[in-house]
Each structure stands twice: as structure tokens, then as C-alpha cells.
Amino acid sequence: MNRNLWLLAVAQGLFLTNNVTFIAINGLVGLSLAPQGWMATLPVMGYVVGGALSTGLVARTQSRFGRRSSFQLGLLVACASALLCAYAVFSRQFWLLVSATLIAGYYSANGQLYRFAAAELAEPAVREKAVSWVMAGGLIGAVAGPNLAKYGKNLLSVPFAGAYLALALLALLSMAVVSGLRFPPAATKTADSSGGRPLSVIMRQPVFLVAAAGAALGYGVMNLLMAATPLAMQVCGLPFEDAALVLQWHVIGMFAPGFFTGHLIKRFGTLPVMAVGVLLNGACIAVALTGVELHQFLLALFLLGVGWNFLFTGSTTLALRAYRPEEKDRAQAAINFCVFAVMAVTSFASGALVTTQGWFWLNIGSLLPVLLTALGLAWLAFKGEAAGADKL
């Protein structure tokens, strides 16, 4: 862990504070403003759709202006969109809130690249650990996010408006952190230098397909259940403070393993660690199906968080084998687009399913992406872990 990685870990933590706060409050604010109950999670969906739509633009700004400048631009957008969210809540404009979270997706598309930046700031021999440790910075979000949502709820006369204003200040703090990052200079391009292989060639590699699917489906299952949890707990008569506690332990489960996930990948391999993540997702669903008491929500969401960490860290590490340095911007953009696209679907589905079908059937539906992820890992293991990856 060098100075750059420490700063990047803090930036990751502040990014997750924003995300956890959004998850905790956007569905509830949406429920209070939406014309129909099934539209409650559209503000959550707007955030991830905005991220999906921004992946190409972020790739271009990263390539043209560099990592740090692009990260700073994303934080400016985060500040402005949080202020717009606060205004939407004050003025009780549902579609303005959805639009504001859509704009905030640009920040999310930038923040999703922190983990890839970690690999660039470490020696090749310890890239897995660098990715894992920077992701462990998300523990900041585990503590700050739920508490910011809980105490920001009644900070002003309008519920949750204070939380959005706090997120604007958080973005300014993150800008100060990111300003201290120092990235190695980009390789100078010459007239005869190659820009690498076409994206279609990169994406046809089995190792890329499984890395993208593992990241997207792992995030999708996590998002499907996490976004629905505050709504499900409210329907079950549990107070918002309990929902904040459950989300806090969920995010601890997401990022506390970051202190050792890289070591596990180094010792046992990427695919076995990802397979354990799939099993933990299955265990989460099994616990959730046993009942709707606080301890069941708590244990299920904690297992979901740990499972996500193993899958997502493993997918990020696996993806590093699929592209060359000169191909990184478009390859990473393609992976993040897959993640955001699946998250967009699950964000909408979580609100629609939990308000119409209930928590039980929502969990039953989550079994399908878990099974698909398991099949993808088995396929790549059969072909060989590095199958389809050209010499990089």
C-alpha cells in the first residue's frame, strides 16, 4: 500500500458512502413522491442507467484527460446532482429526482474505475492485493452511509433533504482526496503504434465473457436484494433505523473481506474464490426465505455482501488477463456497461417485485442469475482459466 493506493482507498470509501446513502434513501423518497408504488425504485434505477449511459463518455475522458482529471470531473457532477436531488425533494418533484439520479450516474461510472486504477498503481506481482485493499476502503461507506442516511433523514424540515446536501459536501471532500493522486504518465503514442485489438475481439474471449458476467450478475443479485431491503422491511413493519443497521452490516460484508480476498485469490486461484461467492449468494437466499425478522434480514444481507466481494474482486482480477494496457479504457468501459445494464434491470425489478410479489418471490427470482454465474464459472474452468486470452 503506497500513498496513491491509500488515497484511492479513501476515495473508494467516499464513493461507497454516496452509493449506500442513495440505496438507503432513494427508494423511500421515491415511494413518498411516486405516482404509483411500483415506481418507487425508479430513482435507484436512474442512478445505474445514468452509469450505463456514461461508460463510453467516461472512457473517452479517461483516455483524453487521464485518470485524475476524469475522476475530478465525476466528483463535480456528484456535487451538482446531489444538490439537484435536494431541490427535487424540497419541491416534491418525482421526475426531477429521477433525472438528478440519472445525472449522478456519471459519477458512478467514474467511481467504478477506482478498482482498475488500483491495479495500475501497484507492482504486477501484487495487483490482486492492490485491488482487494482499495475495495476494502468501502468500509468507510459501511459506517458513514447508513449513519448519514439515518441522521440526515430529519436534519431539515423535509425528510432526507439534509442527506442529499451532505452528499454534496462529501463530493467536495473526495475532490480534495483525489487531487493528491499521482498516476504514471501515459505511454506516448507514435504514428505506427497500435491501439490494440478491436473491442469485438477482446469481448469474444472466454476469460472476458466470464469476468464480465461474474461482475454484472454478482452486482445484479446484490443490487436486486439490497435495493428492495428498505422497502421490504418497511412493509414488514420494521423501523428505518433497523433498515440502516442491516445495510451497514451488508456493506461491512461487502468490503471487510477486502483485507484478505486478494490473498485468497493469490493462494487458491480466481475461479475457486468466485465459486465461494456464488455459494454465499445461495446461502443468503436460503436465509432470506426462512422469514422476515430483523436477524434474518441482517444475516442474509451480510452473506450477500461477502458473496459480492468474492465475485466482484475475482471478476476484476480475472478481467486484467483479457486486455492489454493500450486496450484498457474500452475494455473496462465494456465491463462496466454490462454491470450497469444488469443493475438497471434489477433496480427496476426490485421495486416492482417487492411491492407486487413480495420478499419471498423476489428471492426465488434471484436464484436464476446465481445459477447462471455458477454455470459460467464451470464453463471457464472446463476450458482452462486463461482460455481465450491472447498473450498480453
ZIZI-V356098 format. One line per field, one symbol per residue. phi: phi as a letter, one per 40 degrees, with the letter a starting at -180 (. if undefined). psi: psi as a letter, one per 40 degrees, with the letter a starting at -180 (. if undefined). burial: + if it has 16 or more other ideal C-beta (glycine too) atoms within 10 Angstrom, else -. Layout:
phi = ???
psi = ???
burial = ???
This chain:
phi = .cdcccccccdcccccdccccdccbcccccccbccbcccdcccccdccccccccdcccdcccccbgdccccccccccccccccccccccccfbcccccccccccdccccccccdccccccbbcdcbcdccccccccdcddccccdcccccccdbcbccdgcccccccccccccccccccccbcccccccbcbcccgcccccccccdccdccccccccccccdcdccccddccccccgccccccccccccccdccbdcdcbcccccccbhcccccccdccccccdccccccibcdccccccccccccccccccccccccccccacdcbccccccccccdcccccccccccccccccbbgcccccdccccccccccccccccccchdbdgcccc
psi = hidddddddddddddddddddddddddddddddidideededdddddddddddeddddddddddeiddddddddddddddddddddddddefhddddddddddedddddddeeddddddeeiidefddddddddddeedddddddddddddedfdidhhedddddddddddddddddddeihiiiihhhideiieaiiddddeehddddddddddddddddddddddedddddddeeiidddddddddddddddddedeedddddddeidddddddddddddddddddeeafidddddddddddddddddddddddddddeeiideedddddddddddddddddddddddddddeddidddddddeddddddddddddddddehdehehih.
burial = ---++-+++++++++++++++++++++++++-++---+++++++++++++++++++-++-++----++-++++++-+++++++++++++----+-+++++++++++++++++++++++++++----++++++++++++++++-+++++++-++-++--++++++++++-++--++-++--+--------------++----++-++++++++++++++++++++++++++++++---+-+-+++++++++++++++++--++-+++---+++++++++-++++++-++---+----+++++++++++++++++++++++++++--++++++++++++++++++++++++++++++---+--++-++--++--++-++--++---++-++---
